[in-house]
Each structure stands twice: as C-alpha cells, then as structure tokens.
Amino acid sequence: MAINLSIPAALRSFVGGLNQVSLDGQTVGQLLKALATEYPDLSPHLFDETGSLRSYVNVFVDGQNVKNREGLETPVTASQSVTLVPAIAGGRAL
C-alpha cells in the first residue's frame, strides 16, 4: 500500500527536492528501506554502517514519535501522516 512520507527541507536535496514521496510499506521500517532504495544518496543520512537507524533520525506517525511506540515495526496506513525528522544541531546560546 502506498504511504506518503513527508521529507524535511534538510533532506530534500537527496530526493530531487520533493517535500513528500509515496512509498509502499506496512511498517515504518519498510518505508525507510524503500526510501533508501529509491534514493540511495539519502541512505547514509538515515542508516549507520550496520544498517541501524541513526539515533538522531526521528519518524513521527500522526504526530507521535515511533521511538515511543513500536520503533521501526510501527505499522502505518495510507490515512496516517508519516514525517521524517532528523535532529538539527548548531546555533548559539542566547
């Protein structure tokens, strides 16, 4: 089933500038693997050398972080909002 995955501005250059991609999958893990397969330049930004999701990459399903649910095994449906959110560091203290 096709699921729409929202891509943040920081990663859009790896997906041809798209703000959303449609991928097949039934879990968050399947979606991310499909994303990395379709856009291989994005893969090292999502997964480490062992194939694990990088600790600073967050995925939200209907506004809820999957790290607080079933992780990559969190099921998804076409009616849900799925958003990829990498942590951004930098700036200065005020």
NORURLIN-V787225 format. One record per backbone hydrogen bond with DSSP energy under -1.0 kcal/mol. NH is the residue of the N-H (numbers start at 0). CO is the residue of the C=O. If there is no record, write none. Layout:
BEGIN
{{NH	CO} {NH	CO}}
END
This chain:
BEGIN
{{2	22} {4	20} {5	81} {6	18} {10	7} {13	10} {14	11} {16	11} {17	14} {20	4} {22	2} {24	0} {27	73} {28	71} {30	26} {31	27} {32	28} {33	29} {34	30} {35	31} {36	32} {37	33} {38	34} {41	38} {44	41} {45	42} {46	42} {47	51} {50	47} {53	45} {56	53} {57	84} {59	82} {60	63} {61	80} {63	60} {65	58} {67	64} {68	65} {70	65} {72	69} {73	70} {75	25} {79	76} {82	59} {83	5} {84	57} {86	55}}
END
